[in-house]
Amino acid sequence: MIMRLTVILVLVACLKVSAGGYAQQITLRAKDMPCESVFREITRQSGYQFFFNKKLIRNARNVSVELNAVPVEKAIQICFADQPFDFAIINKTVVIRKKEQHATVMPDATLATSFSADISLSGRVTNTKKEPLEGVSVTVKGTQMGTTTNADGRFQLSVPSANNMELVFSFVGYTAQTVKAGNGTVFDIILEEAVADLSDVVVVGYGTQVQRRVTGSMTVIKSKDIENLGVGSASEALIGKAPGVRISQTSGLPGASPSIKVRGVGSITAGTDPLFVIDGYPVQGINLSNYDLNDISSISVLKDAAAASIYGARAGSGVILITTKRGQAGPPKVSFQTYYGFQKLSKKVDMLTPDEYVEFATDAVNNAWAYLGHDPNDPMEDRPTFYQIPPYFSDKDNWVRTDWIDEIYQTAPMMNSQISVTGGSRSIRYRVSGSFFDQDGIITNSNFKRYTLSTNIDADLTSNLKIAIGIITSKIDEKMIPDEQQWNNGVVATAMSLPGFFATRNEDGSYPSFAGMGYNTSAVRNPMVFINEYNQKARRSRILGNTSLEYNIIKNLQFKSHLGFEIYNRSDNYFQNSYINDVPSIPNYTRGVIDATGSFSANYYFNWLWENTLNYKFRWKKMHDFDFIVGATSQKQNSEDASISARNFPDNMVPTLNAGQVSSASTTMSEWSLLSYFSRINYGLMDKYFLSLSLRADGSSRFGLQNKWGYFPSVSASWIASEENFLRNSSIINYLKIRASYGLSGNNNISNYGSIGSLSYTKYAIGNNNISGLVPSSLSNANLGWEASKQLNVGIDFGFWNDRIRITGDIYQTVSSGLLLNVPVPSILGVTSALQNIGKVRNRGLEISLTTRNLTGNFNWSTDFNISFNRNIVLQLGPSGKSIISTSYIVSNITEVGKPVGNFYGYIFEGVYNSQEEIDKHPHLPTDTPGDPIVKDVNTDGKITPDDRTILGNYQPDFTYGLNNTLRYKGFDLSFFLQGVYGNEVMNLGMYQTGSMTGRTNSKGMARDRWRSPENPGNGKVFKASIDVYGVRRDASTFFMEDGSYIRVRDITLGYNFNSDLLKTIKISSVRVYLSSLNPFTFAKYSGYNPEVSTYDNALTPGIDYFNYPLSKNLILGINITF
């Protein structure tokens, strides 16, 4: 029904476009008419609204003009061409602003002052993509001579003499350019987009705002900054581009969602992901790989309370506003973008060769035998089987040398194609787009496919009534390979752990491996079973629909009603074939049959939103600007989940669960709801002093009966000091704004029923019988409430030399209190812990962004740089302040008062013992012998115990940064983007398997530098090999810790925009081709695949690498065509 309605509306839009034409027209006869009267007359005829400060038009000249059926935007240019102000047209709003260039403009050369013209100047004005710019003002500096460019960007102007004459080319949204005429008469001018036009309208919470009036801390990323990147999601495109936002690409799995943290970690057990708002619809925990980058118009990251607290209980971790592209008035414009490329493993980890492994494993066996007091030269047949070398290790004739890394990884293709159509009249506008994205994973047999279809319509039903309808749909098909965690659970670890002396498969279809070999080997399977025998698929579909109605009740008072919905479906199908482990050349190999298993799960939810707002804007006494908004919103979600598992399949022929025996099944249902009221007041005085106040009240079903409602106020102010007399005429500082804000936001990202006590089944022993009964599994907490974040922000914005240099800086402090923690309770209550609001965390930081236009003209060069610092500290952990020790695969992290959240925790290794004499001089373990690690006695009690575990580092970096350079010359453009992180550590827990020197599995190349004897001590860091695990060599320690700092070249793109003169003959507006390389280089000390990794991505156990899907480096070729 929804799709049918959408198609009907699009058809109606197209029919109305055909009937109504493509532009409104203005007819005006004015003689000495004041500008404000002209504003009103144009508004009456066209519906265009004028936004202005009367101070800017105080010295404006009256308008004398005769216009007959002139397109509205052209009419505006003619009426105000020679005025002391400039303007920007954004949708149907005309923003009057201060004019940077004082040269006046006349609308047409024929209207210029008459004199004897003997030289004709002509030329063409385009943007950096070689697209023609219509309506560019071309004036002779210091005179009233001027003209504007036509639809093809061409102009012609007659002047008496070109000697010492300067031409000024200016256009809204572009940097004005002054060119000396000299002896030339033909000019080819390229205008560069302005770095950040202060009159730009940016998207804020529940509305838009002129950028110069924004009092909060926010970063805006435009579509042009991300649309040509060959990545699968908007999250990846944002990496390194927004100060204060750390986006970590922790997995290279196609379609995987990066980790996003805004201004540090503000929670311990609740969620730390920001709230996403897509076209006004709040969604949490969404994967942005559902959306095509080319559908996104802008992304606004709201970072402080002034910007984000209007979203109340869900804004504690920041808010990201995503605005999709809308239809534009004009004839139908068809755009087609496509790229195709290849991906490959970005780094190959060094592993032992088969021969090196055998030598290493032999050493491990003999060392373990010697530790028991035996002679390492004893014959194998005199030892127990566990202390023998497997005969296969020396049977090289039956080896099949295989590089498992080369076998499981591939050079994988990827492609994306999108087509969009936009157009309409002034009264109704439309946009329709569809895309297909297909990415094979670099691990064979993994894939991600996405299909999207979106459409939207904006219609002005009357001069006071508007309607907007938008639908975004996506369908995703994924084929996944178990990739994470230890061997036999994931293909990455399995490929690294099995030595390369087995075939990928035996002739009879079985798989040779350590599984079934016995002796002292770990039962590592053949990694090819994950490629050939696992079939894991997921299907996702999402529909996001929005409809809004805007009605102007009276002048400046607008009512808006927004109704939206989201429908999400996901199904996961898993089937593992039955297969056989066997090594035929080993007589006593235990041939093992792995039985087939299967499972299916499904998740569905329906989410709806209804929102109503009143917005009132007015000006009082020519210097006071007010903008009021009040609103109410309700949102609810119903979810259903189901899962079923089966086993005992007769064969692999029927991979559906009906062929097996059901072993388990489950269904669940849940819901949550949110009711909210909010208000905001924006006040401006003399267009240089600004104040904003907001308040939101949220009532959530998730919290206790006595604490359902939370209240989230904020206040912020800014002062544009550059408007004061002491700076107004500065030749250096053209813009200076000082901002400050304070406010409260919350975090409600917990389970739906966390405040309600629950029961679970158990068995009671009564006499000789086991009786089923119920026991408490959690306690009710009627006072359970929000995690609250108090945020203070002070910022400053500088513009130097007419914005050739733009600097923005922010310092902030966020104190998050009432953090939800499980605290111990008396076991007599039936449980051992209860969820309470008792924790407190603080984040402090500094953010700096710098934008420079280094060179302008035909060759231009611009630079964007940002750097962010954040310091995190725990202030409270409940009444006792007891530390939280956390387990990933092993005990690995600790959170304690006075330290950052999630510190790494373990022993400090200080080298390797080389003799018994060294051991005797140190506090040591009773199992220590020469070649074992020296463990530091941290508490100096003279012995090594678990009390010697200490903080080993932290995943949170000292600072993060991004650097982008863009160079353009004529039709060519070259950009390169660097992103980096400094000062964080990573726990390479993969070393637990491939670096702990057991010899039971293959090892990383570091085993070459191990201790072998006092005469051959290795590098003094890697301890000896031994199949017996004793001491603390496999516990978390500095041996597992590595520097996680890196510099990554994220993107290098070379593009060319074809000359539009060559294209117009075939009715093509623009063509751009580009070659892009993603992640081509990473500079890091980290020995694993990816220093961004975080297998257990939560606040308590961050930054642990336990065999994640590696990142790829990509090379793509693309083309964009607009008709």
MILO-554685 format. One record per residue (C-alpha): residue in one letter; x, y, z. Coordinates in steps of 0.05 Angstrom, whole numbers, plus 5000, padded with zeros to 4 digits. Last residue first. Layout:
! residues N
AXYZ;...
//
This chain:
! residues 1123
F543552964646;T548452864702;I553952344699;N558552104754;I564051594739;G568051134783;L574450724786;I576050374852;L582250134888;N581349844958;K585449665019;S582049165064;L581049125138;P581848475177;Y575948065207;N577548035281;F582047535316;Y581747705390;D584148415389;I582048775453;G581049525452;P575049585497;T572949135555;L568749555604;A565950065555;N563749565502;D566549325436;Y569048635453;T573048525389;S575949225388;V580649335329;E583150015306;P590349755306;N588549275249;Y591948635225;G596448505284;S603748715295;Y602049435316;K607749915303;A603550325256;F603650675189;T597650475146;F597750565071;P592750445015;N586650525060;L582150725002;S584750874932;S580551274885;L580451384810;Y575551894785;V571152064726;R566452674726;V561352824673;S556753434672;S550553724639;I549553214584;K545353404524;I549953094471;T552053774445;K552254014517;L558053554533;L563853874497;D562154564524;S561354244593;N568754104597;F569753424630;N570953394704;Y577052984723;G578552624788;L584352364828;T582652084896;I587051864954;D583351615015;R584451365085;V591951445090;R592551165160;I597051415216;Y597250955275;S597750905350;G595550235381;D602150095417;E602149375438;M600448965500;F600248205501;F607048135534;T604948695581;S600548185614;A593947835611;D594847115633;R597846605586;R604946655614;V602346665685;G605846055712;Y604745395677;V602545185608;D605944535588;I607444515514;S613644935526;A617145465485;K621845955518;F620346685533;V620247245482;K623047895510;G630547795516;N631547805441;G633747085437;P637346785496;N642046325456;E647746165504;P643046145564;S638645695521;R632845745472;W629546405490;R624846625434;D626647075375;R624146595321;A617646555360;M616247275339;G614146985272;K607246845298;S605846155322;N602745505297;T598945105348;R601044655405;G607944975407;T606145295473;M609845945460;S604346425483;G604246785417;T599146455371;Q593646275420;Y594146785477;M597647225427;G590747335395;L589547755458;N593248325425;M591348835479;V591549505444;E594450145473;N592750865459;G597351465451;Y595951715381;V590351625330;G590651805257;Q587052015195;L590052235129;F586052465068;F588552594998;S585052994945;L586653124872;D582253504824;F582853614750;G578254024705;K582254674711;Y587054554767;R584454324834;L588054104897;T584653834959;N588253675024;N585153305083;L588053205152;G584752825209;Y586552775283;T585852365346;F588952515414;D591552185477;P587951555457;Q582851135497;Y584850405493;N588350435560;G594750185591;L597649625634;I594149755700;T596249265754;R596548535771;D601348405829;D595548225875;P594747595832;T601047335867;I608547385856;K612447425921;G616847915958;D611448385981;T613648925933;N606549085910;V608549065837;D613048455841;K614648455766;V614247795729;I620647565695;P618447105638;D620946385635;G627346185598;P630945945660;T625945625707;D619845905743;T614645415772;P615245675843;L613646375818;H618646915829;P621147475874;H627847615843;K635047435860;D633846685858;I631146725788;E637347085764;E641746535793;Q637546015760;S639546305693;N636946705633;Y630446945663;V626447325610;G624448055608;E620548525653;F613548245646;I608248665680;Y602048285700;G594848445684;Y589548985673;F587749405613;N583850015634;G576449995619;V574050685643;P579551185659;K582351225729;G580551585794;V575451065815;E576550385783;T575050005719;I579249395705;N580648995642;S583448335618;V581047725657;I580847215600;Y576447155538;S573547845556;T573247885632;S572148505673;I574648725741;I570149275768;S573449655826;K569949745892;G567850455906;S564150215968;P557950645959;G557650595884;L563050675831;Q564451425832;L569051915796;V571551505737;I576151905691;N576452055617;R581052545583;N579652765512;F583853115460;S581553255389;I585053485325;N582353745260;F585353955194;D582254175128;T586754435072;S585154795007;W589054854943;N587155234881;F589955274811;N585355674765;G584456164822;T585756064896;L591655804936;N592155635010;R584755645027;T585355435100;T580855045147;L582854905219;S579154495271;I580854465344;E577554045398;L579454025472;G577053535524;R574353345591;N570352715605;R567752545675;V564551895700;K559651765757;G556451115782;I550550985829;N544050905792;Q542150185811;L541549495780;A541348935831;S546348385850;T546647705885;V539647455874;G534847045916;L533847585969;I537847176018;S543747305972;P544547986004;V545648525950;P551748665908;V551449255859;N549849215785;L551349895755;L547250425720;L550651105718;G547151625760;S552252135738;S555552345673;V560052955680;T561753275614;Q567153815608;Y568654195546;I573654615508;D572054815437;G576155125380;T574355345310;I579355645262;R578155915191;I583756165147;R582556485079;D576156705113;N576657425089;W583557495117;F582257115182;G575956785208;F575656555280;D570656145319;I571056055395;G568055545441;V566255415514;N562454785532;L559554525598;Q555553875599;K551853535655;S550252825634;A544652435668;E543851675668;W536451615674;G532351275728;L531250665771;N527150895831;A521950335828;N527449815829;S524949105820;L529748545834;S532548035784;S532647285775;P527647125830;V526046385834;L520445965804;G519245215810;S520444535779;I520943955828;N526743475831;N524742875875;N528542475928;G526142915985;I524643585955;A530343815911;Y528144455874;K529444555800;T529445255768;Y524945705727;S525946445724;L522747055756;S523247795741;G523648455778;I521949065737;S526749665730;G530849355674;Y524749185632;N526349515566;S533749395572;I538250015576;N539550605529;N536051135570;N541951625570;G540752345589;S542153075574;L543453685618;G545954375599;Y551354895597;S553555315538;A558755825517;R560456145450;I565356685426;K564956905353;L570357255313;Y569957405239;N573957855192;I580357855232;I586158115191;S584058765157;S580158985219;N574659475203;R569359165247;L574058975302;F573759555352;N566959755326;E563659105346;E561158625293;S567458205299;A565558055370;I559957595348;W557557405418;S554556725435;A549956445488;S547655775512;V542655495563;S540354785572;P534854405608;F533553655611;Y527953395655;G526752655668;W520252295681;K518851575700;N522251585768;Q517451295819;L514850755773;G521850565753;F524750665684;R523950345616;S517050615600;S520051305590;G517552005604;D521752565576;A521453305592;R525553775549;L527854485562;S531554975518;L534455675524;S538556025470;L541856705472;F545157105417;Y548757775414;K551158005345;D544958085302;M542958705341;L540158255396;G538357535379;Y533957075420;N532756335410;I527556015456;R526655265458;S521154805482;F520054055493;Y514953555514;S516152805510;L512752125514;L517051505503;S514950795493;W517950105498;E515849415475;S517648685482;M515948005453;T519847355458;T519946685423;S524346075435;A526245405406;S531244855422;S533544175397;V529144095336;Q530843455300;G533343525229;A530443555159;N525244075180;L531044535197;T532944675126;P539544475094;V536643875056;M542243485021;N547343545076;D545742875108;P541242535160;F540843175203;N541443025277;R541143755297;A536144335301;S535645035328;I529945535332;S529546285345;A524046805350;D523947545366;E518348055366;S518848795378;N513849355390;Q516450065389;K513250715412;Q514451455402;S510752065427;T512552785413;A510353455440;G512754135417;V514454845432;I518755305388;F520256035397;D524756465353;F525657185374;D529757735341;H530658405377;M533858985338;K528559295293;K523859455350;W521458735354;R522758185304;F518557555299;K518856805296;Y513756315323;N514255555317;L508955075341;T510754335341;N507253665336;E510652985334;W507952285322;L512851715318;W512050975303;N516550365310;F514949675285;Y519749125302;Y521648445274;N527247965291;A528147265264;S532546675281;F534146025246;S538845475266;G542544875236;T547344325255;A550843795215;D555143295252;I562743325253;V565542635238;G572442495265;R577842035240;T582441925299;Y589341905268;N592941255288;P595141075217;I597241785197;S597641835121;P590041875115;V589642535155;D582242595172;N576943085195;I570042925165;Y564243385147;S556943505163;N554644155136;Q553644765180;F547045125168;Y545245815191;N539446255170;D538646945201;S532447365190;R531548105199;N525548545192;Y524849285207;I518949755199;E519850485216;F514250995221;G513051735216;L508052285230;H510253005234;S505453575249;K507854285240;F504554925261;Q507555595240;L506756285268;N510656825230;K504257135201;I498256735221;I496755995222;N502255815173;Y501055065164;E506354535156;L504553795147;S509653245153;T510052535128;N515852075142;G516951345124;L522850895141;I522450195112;R527749685131;S529549005105;R534748525129;R536847835105;A542347435138;K546046835112;Q550746325144;N552745715103;Y558745375133;E561844775098;N566345055044;I569545695071;F569145525145;V571444815130;M577345125094;P580445325161;N582344595174;R580944455247;V585444605307;A585044055359;S591044305399;T597143875390;N600343485446;Y599442775420;G592642765389;M591742805313;G584142805315;A583243545300;F590343755280;S588143815208;P586543435144;Y579543555116;S575243015083;G572943055011;D575642364990;E581442694954;N583543065017;R582343805026;T586344445035;A592444005041;F596444015105;F603444275120;G601745005133;P601244985209;L594245115237;S593745705284;M593546295236;A588145995191;T584045795252;A584646495283;V581746825221;V576646275207;G572846355272;N570345895326;N575045305310;W580845765329;Q579346335376;Q574746925368;E572147265305;D570947045233;P564846595226;I563446715152;M557747145129;K553247205069;E549047835074;D542848055036;I540448755051;K533949095030;S532949845038;T527150315037;I526851065047;I520151405042;G518752145043;I512652585043;A512453335053;I506253765056;K505554515055;L499854985073;N500055745077;S500955955004;T496955344984;L498554614971;D505954764970;A508454054956;D514853704976;I515552984950;N520452444970;T522951794943;S527851264964;L529650584938;T535550194965;Y538549514949;R544549274989;K548848664978;F554348425027;N558747815014;S562947295049;N565046665012;T572546805011;I575147285063;I576547935026;G569048045028;D564948124965;Q561448794961;D555248954921;F551549614926;F545249754885;S541750424884;G535150764872;S533051484873;V526751904866;R526352644880;Y520353104876;R518253824878;I511454154879;S509454884881;R515755194852;S515654674797;G518853994796;G525453634788;T529653054812;V531452384784;S536551924816;I540851334793;Q545650964837;S550950444824;N555850124872;M561249604861;M565949144898;P570648594875;A574848154921;T582247974917;Q582047364962;Y583547135032;I582246425056;E587546065016;D593046595016;I592746625092;W592745865095;D599345825058;T599545085041;R605244585037;V602443895026;W606443435072;N606542695059;D613842675039;K615443125098;D614042565148;S617942905205;F612043275235;Y607442695217;P611042275271;P607842715325;I613542925373;Q612642575439;Y611042875507;F603542735504;T604842025482;P608541855545;R616041805534;D620641225520;E618341175447;M620541895435;P627741735453;D630742145510;N634742745487;P630743235529;D633342855590;H628042835644;G626643255706;L619443445691;Y621944115663;A626143715614;W619943405583;A616644085577;N622944365544;N623243765497;V616043865474;A616744615463;D623344535425;T620044015379;A614244495368;F619045065347;E623144615300;V616644355270;Y613945065264;E620145315229;D619444765177;P612044915167;T613445665160;L612246095221;M607346675215;D608147405195;V601547775190;K599547995120;K597048705114;S591649075075;L588248455049;K585348604981;Q579648994952;F577649134880;G573649664845;Y567549884808;Y564050554812;T557450844791;Q553651494794;F547851694751;S544152354756;V537752544719;K535153244724;P527853364708;P526554094692;G526854564751;A524954594824;Q529254174870;G527353504902;R530253324970;K536753014992;T537052655058;T538552995124;I542352605177;L542752885247;I547752565294;V546552655368;G551352575426;S552452045479;G547752365530;A542552535476;R537351995488;A533952265550;G533452975524;Y533253075449;I533253835458;S539453685498;A543653615434;A545854305410;A546154685475;A548354055512;D554553965470;K556253515411;L551053555357;V553953235293;S550353485231;I550453055169;S548453355102;S544953185037;I545152425041;D542152014984;N548951924950;L551651575013;D546751005005;Y543350785069;N542850125106;S550350145120;L548450665171;N547350115223;I542250365273;G543150325349;Q538150875362;V533051195314;P530051895320;Y526052115258;G527252845238;D529952685169;I534252145200;V535952265273;F541451825300;L542651795375;P549851675394;D552651005417;T554950925489;G549850415512;A548850275586;T554149905627;I559650415637;S557151065609;G560151715584;V565751455541;G569152005500;R566852625464;V562452275413;K563951525406;I562351135343;S564350405332;P564050215258;S558049825230;A559849205191;G556949185120;P562648775092;L566748495150;G572948935157;S572049005232;T573849535283;Q573050135237;S573550625294;I569751285293;R572051785346;V567952425343;G570953015379;P573053355315;A568953115255;K572352875191;G576752315218;I571951755200;L565552065173;A565351645108;E565751005149;S559451205187;A555951395122;S556350675100;G559250205047;V565450585027;G567950814959;L568051554975;N564952004922;E559152254964;I563152445026;D565253175026;K560353384971;S554653145015;K556153665068;I559053525137;V556753975193;T560153985261;M556554235323;S557954615387;G552255065408;T550555795398;V548555775325;R546856465299;R552556505248;Q550155845220;V543056075203;Q538555585237;T534354985218;G529054585254;Y527554075307;G534753965329;V539354335282;V540154315206;V544554865178;V542555485138;D548655795107;S549356545122;L556156425154;D558656115089;A563555575106;V569555475060;A566355825002;E565955414938;E571355594888;L569956004827;I573355824761;I573956394711;D575756334637;F576557044613;V576757344543;T578758074533;G585858064558;N590558664557;G590458744632;A583758534659;K586058434730;V581857894764;T578257934831;Q574957294856;A569157224905;T568856574943;Y562656174927;G556156054965;V552656644932;F556356894871;S561757404859;F566457564801;V570058234808;L573558514747;E579558974755;M581559504705;N588759744701;N587959834625;A581459514600;S578660134567;P571760414551;V567959794575;S562959314543;L561058684581;Q559557984558;F557957384602;R557656634597;G555856124651;D551555714604;A545155944638;N547356674631;T552557044671;T551057714703;T552958424684;G556859014709;M558859744705;Q557160144767;T564460304780;G569660164833;K571259464810;V568259294743;T562858794758;V561158074740;S555557794784;V554657044774;G547456884755;E548556214722;L554655794740;P557155304687;E559854624712;K567354544706;K567554144770;T571254714805;N565555174788;T564655534722;V564856244695;R565456394621;G568356974582;S567257644552;L570158344552;S568358814495;I572759434486;D570860094454;A565160334496;S563461074493;F559261194553;S552560984580;T551960744651;A550460014653;L543459754639;T545459394575;A550959034613;D545758694655;P544358644728;M548759194754;V553459024811;T556759464861;A563859344886;H563959324961;Q565858584967;E564158265034;K556858465034;K553258355099;R547357885094;I540257835069;V537757115071;V532456975018;T528256375037;K524755944985;N529955374982;I536155755005;I537356404967;A543356784993;F544057544994;D549058104992;F548558815019;P550659504997;Q545859484938;D547359494864;A544558814846;F538458844891;C532658884842;I536258514786;Q538457934829;I531557854860;A528457864791;K533157314768;E530956894828;V523657014812;P523756884737;V521857534701;A514657614677;N515358364664;L520258754707;E520959504710;V525859774761;S527160334809;V529460094877;N530960544936;R538160544957;A540460155018;N543460525077;R538860215129;I538659555093;L543759185136;K541159505201;K534259225184;N536958525196;F534358045144;F530557405128;F526157485066;Q520756975050;Y519356734979;G511856614969;S512356854897;Q507757444886;R506557664957;T513757524978;I516357934919;E511858514940;R514058465013;F521458474996;V520359054949;S517159445006;E523159285050;C527759544994;P524360214992;M521060374925;D524260954886;K520260764824;A517560054820;R514059674766;L514158934782;T512158284747;I515457684778;Q515356974751;Q514856294783;A519155764752;Y518655064720;G511855024688;G505254854721;A502354324674;S508553894665;V510453964738;K503353774758;L503753144717;C510652964748;A507953084818;V501752674806;L506152104781;V510552164843;L504452164888;I501551544853;V508251174859;T508751344933;L501551114947;R502950454913;M509350364953;I505750485018;M500050005000;
//
